[in-house]
Each structure stands twice: as C-alpha cells, then as structure tokens.
Amino acid sequence: DVPPPERGVRGLDAYRDTWPGFFEWQASGAVFEIESLDVTAGADVAFAFALLRCGTPADFERDPEHRLRLTIGLRKVDDRWVVTHEHHSFADAS
C-alpha cells in the first residue's frame, strides 16, 4: 500500500491503522489527486485504473512526472460493489 509498511498489511484493523499517517502526510502539503481514470464494468465485475499525482512539492520538484498507479478490481455481491483487489505502485526510479 502507499503508507508504510511497503510490504503491505493484512487484516482490516491493520489496514485501518495505516491511514492516520497518510492523512497527516497529506495535511503537510502533499497531494493525492486523480489525473486520469479508466473504468471497465460488466454486470458483476469491474476494473478501474487511475494515474494520480501523489507526493510533496519536493517530490514534484525532483521529478515533475512523479505519478502513482492505482488498479482496483471489484465484484458485485448482493447488489453492492465490493473491492476484491487494490494495488498502488510508483514506477521504479532507480
């Protein structure tokens, strides 16, 4: 996921615990803005791919093209869309 730990978290409570740090980071001047969004949806399965500006002013000063990729897979269960897969990643800058 985007917030540490970079190896991911397991379980709803652990996932929930990652977000306060993210919101503090964002409140410090970082941005998390959708730049483009593509959605493909069927009757009971959908996928979304987005490109986001995600970083601090210093990140964009170093790399103006700094972008986060987001992919989400959804499934319709009992008339509700449920996220079944979520992946965030930055391009490897090395």
GROMACS elastic network, one bead per residue, 0.5 to 0.9 nm:
[ bonds ]
;  ai    aj funct       b0    kb
    1     4     6  0.71205   500
    1     5     6  0.75324   500
    1     6     6  0.61157   500
    1     7     6  0.75535   500
    1     8     6  0.55165   500
    1     9     6  0.76678   500
    1    15     6  0.89223   500
    1    18     6  0.88623   500
    1    86     6  0.85341   500
    1    87     6  0.69134   500
    1    88     6  0.58821   500
    1    89     6  0.77112   500
    2     5     6  0.82849   500
    2     6     6  0.69938   500
    2     8     6  0.86567   500
    2    18     6  0.89305   500
    2    22     6  0.81875   500
    2    87     6  0.89901   500
    2    88     6  0.63406   500
    2    89     6  0.73786   500
    2    90     6  0.89466   500
    3     6     6  0.68485   500
    3     8     6  0.86960   500
    3    18     6  0.61035   500
    3    19     6  0.72725   500
    3    21     6  0.73169   500
    3    22     6  0.60499   500
    4     7     6  0.77157   500
    4     8     6  0.75265   500
    4     9     6  0.88000   500
    4    18     6  0.71400   500
    4    21     6  0.88237   500
    5     8     6  0.57361   500
    5     9     6  0.70880   500
    5    18     6  0.82959   500
    6     9     6  0.83753   500
    8    15     6  0.85785   500
    9    12     6  0.86877   500
    9    14     6  0.60109   500
    9    15     6  0.59174   500
    9    18     6  0.84477   500
   10    13     6  0.82668   500
   10    14     6  0.61623   500
   10    15     6  0.67413   500
   11    14     6  0.54633   500
   11    15     6  0.61648   500
   11    16     6  0.86331   500
   12    15     6  0.50241   500
   12    16     6  0.60069   500
   12    17     6  0.85670   500
   13    16     6  0.50574   500
   13    17     6  0.61967   500
   13    18     6  0.89714   500
   14    17     6  0.50946   500
   14    18     6  0.67400   500
   15    18     6  0.54816   500
   15    19     6  0.74233   500
   16    19     6  0.58545   500
   16    20     6  0.81676   500
   17    20     6  0.66526   500
   17    21     6  0.83006   500
   18    21     6  0.62463   500
   18    22     6  0.69388   500
   19    23     6  0.62403   500
   19    24     6  0.86388   500
   20    23     6  0.52022   500
   20    24     6  0.62453   500
   20    25     6  0.86421   500
   21    24     6  0.50479   500
   21    25     6  0.61320   500
   21    26     6  0.86021   500
   22    25     6  0.50346   500
   22    26     6  0.61688   500
   22    27     6  0.85953   500
   23    27     6  0.60460   500
   23    28     6  0.86052   500
   24    27     6  0.50500   500
   24    28     6  0.63374   500
   25    28     6  0.52187   500
   25    29     6  0.72584   500
   25    30     6  0.63014   500
   25    56     6  0.86443   500
   26    29     6  0.56307   500
   26    31     6  0.60789   500
   26    32     6  0.74761   500
   26    55     6  0.83740   500
   26    56     6  0.81911   500
   27    30     6  0.67089   500
   27    31     6  0.86887   500
   28    56     6  0.83660   500
   29    55     6  0.86689   500
   29    56     6  0.62687   500
   29    57     6  0.73757   500
   30    54     6  0.70878   500
   30    55     6  0.51760   500
   30    57     6  0.67611   500
   31    53     6  0.65884   500
   31    54     6  0.52796   500
   31    55     6  0.55237   500
   31    56     6  0.63908   500
   31    57     6  0.83083   500
   32    52     6  0.65160   500
   32    53     6  0.56492   500
   32    55     6  0.69266   500
   32    68     6  0.89502   500
   33    51     6  0.86314   500
   33    52     6  0.53351   500
   33    53     6  0.51625   500
   33    54     6  0.65438   500
   34    37     6  0.70859   500
   34    50     6  0.67449   500
   34    51     6  0.61454   500
   34    53     6  0.64952   500
   34    54     6  0.86580   500
   35    50     6  0.72872   500
   35    51     6  0.55162   500
   35    52     6  0.50846   500
   35    53     6  0.65433   500
   35    67     6  0.89680   500
   36    49     6  0.82104   500
   36    50     6  0.54320   500
   36    51     6  0.52677   500
   36    52     6  0.70553   500
   37    48     6  0.69914   500
   37    49     6  0.57912   500
   37    51     6  0.66907   500
   37    52     6  0.88440   500
   38    47     6  0.83141   500
   38    48     6  0.56133   500
   38    49     6  0.52644   500
   38    50     6  0.63373   500
   39    46     6  0.71970   500
   39    47     6  0.58017   500
   39    49     6  0.65254   500
   39    50     6  0.86689   500
   40    45     6  0.85977   500
   40    46     6  0.55761   500
   40    47     6  0.53423   500
   40    48     6  0.63858   500
   40    49     6  0.88333   500
   41    44     6  0.77281   500
   41    45     6  0.61006   500
   41    47     6  0.64107   500
   41    48     6  0.83831   500
   41    74     6  0.88979   500
   42    45     6  0.52863   500
   42    46     6  0.58708   500
   43    46     6  0.81130   500
   43    76     6  0.77776   500
   44    74     6  0.81830   500
   44    75     6  0.55783   500
   44    77     6  0.77415   500
   44    79     6  0.88594   500
   44    81     6  0.81715   500
   45    73     6  0.75777   500
   45    74     6  0.57151   500
   45    76     6  0.62226   500
   45    81     6  0.84585   500
   46    72     6  0.83032   500
   46    73     6  0.59322   500
   46    74     6  0.50585   500
   46    75     6  0.64127   500
   46    76     6  0.83362   500
   46    81     6  0.86451   500
   47    71     6  0.72699   500
   47    72     6  0.56697   500
   47    74     6  0.61334   500
   47    75     6  0.88918   500
   48    70     6  0.79688   500
   48    71     6  0.56968   500
   48    72     6  0.51667   500
   48    73     6  0.65598   500
   48    74     6  0.83365   500
   49    69     6  0.74659   500
   49    70     6  0.56648   500
   49    72     6  0.65507   500
   49    73     6  0.89738   500
   50    68     6  0.82412   500
   50    69     6  0.59934   500
   50    70     6  0.50638   500
   50    71     6  0.64956   500
   50    72     6  0.86977   500
   51    67     6  0.64726   500
   51    68     6  0.58045   500
   51    70     6  0.63115   500
   51    71     6  0.89929   500
   52    66     6  0.88226   500
   52    67     6  0.55112   500
   52    68     6  0.50271   500
   52    69     6  0.64127   500
   52    70     6  0.75923   500
   53    60     6  0.88612   500
   53    65     6  0.83905   500
   53    66     6  0.67967   500
   53    67     6  0.50073   500
   53    68     6  0.62975   500
   54    59     6  0.87361   500
   54    60     6  0.89506   500
   54    66     6  0.73963   500
   54    67     6  0.61096   500
   54    68     6  0.59833   500
   55    58     6  0.78822   500
   55    59     6  0.56360   500
   55    60     6  0.68621   500
   55    66     6  0.75526   500
   55    67     6  0.81095   500
   55    68     6  0.87575   500
   56    59     6  0.50730   500
   56    60     6  0.65667   500
   56    61     6  0.86484   500
   57    60     6  0.52229   500
   57    61     6  0.61028   500
   57    62     6  0.87265   500
   58    62     6  0.62453   500
   58    63     6  0.84935   500
   59    62     6  0.53168   500
   59    63     6  0.60626   500
   59    64     6  0.76179   500
   59    66     6  0.70630   500
   60    65     6  0.70424   500
   60    66     6  0.61311   500
   61    64     6  0.58835   500
   62    66     6  0.85047   500
   63    66     6  0.53523   500
   64    67     6  0.86747   500
   66    90     6  0.79148   500
   66    91     6  0.82806   500
   67    89     6  0.88262   500
   67    90     6  0.64576   500
   67    91     6  0.76726   500
   68    88     6  0.67343   500
   68    89     6  0.57334   500
   68    91     6  0.75206   500
   69    87     6  0.79750   500
   69    88     6  0.55900   500
   69    89     6  0.53223   500
   69    90     6  0.62234   500
   69    91     6  0.80868   500
   70    86     6  0.73940   500
   70    87     6  0.56721   500
   70    89     6  0.67559   500
   71    85     6  0.78376   500
   71    86     6  0.58038   500
   71    87     6  0.52225   500
   71    88     6  0.66501   500
   72    83     6  0.69177   500
   72    84     6  0.76535   500
   72    85     6  0.54960   500
   72    87     6  0.64831   500
   72    88     6  0.88672   500
   73    82     6  0.85025   500
   73    83     6  0.59307   500
   73    84     6  0.55628   500
   73    86     6  0.64369   500
   74    81     6  0.60839   500
   74    82     6  0.53478   500
   74    84     6  0.52806   500
   74    85     6  0.68849   500
   74    86     6  0.89044   500
   75    80     6  0.81200   500
   75    81     6  0.55807   500
   75    82     6  0.53251   500
   75    83     6  0.65642   500
   75    84     6  0.65267   500
   76    79     6  0.59422   500
   76    80     6  0.53238   500
   76    82     6  0.60675   500
   76    83     6  0.88868   500
   77    80     6  0.52705   500
   77    81     6  0.62980   500
   77    82     6  0.66718   500
   78    81     6  0.83888   500
   83    86     6  0.71411   500
   89    92     6  0.88163   500
   90    93     6  0.82983   500
